[in-house]
Amino acid sequence: MDTADQPNARRKFLLTALATPLAAVVASEAVLAQQGTALPHLDPADPQAKGLGYVDNAKNINPKVEATYKPGAHCGTCLQFRGHATDAWGPCNIFPGKAVSSSGWCRVWAGKS
């Protein structure tokens, strides 16, 4: 290899090395978002869902019973929700293999920044 080509080859290698993982993350996010509609919906009676206080509609929460609930909080605005905020249902990191309602809520809710 000509020494004049070395900086270009090194630059191309570095760009490829950085772009490949980024492309993989973007692709996996798209797959997760698409899977949200194909995944079975989480049943609020599921033992894990019950244990975390999951409900399909956050509007049905009694703040006196769920002290950690904040008005306006719902799955679509949660950091754990892997779908888009406009999706009716989407995957969630807390309930793998299940889709949660975007308007739902559980005690693990953490707002997106």
Secondary structure, 3 states (H helix, E strand, C coil): CCCCCHHHHHHHHHHHHHHHHHHHHHHHHHHHHHHHHHCCECCCCCHHHHHCCCECCHHHCCCCCCCCCCCCCCHHHECCECCCCCCCEEEECCCCCCEEECCCECCCCCECC
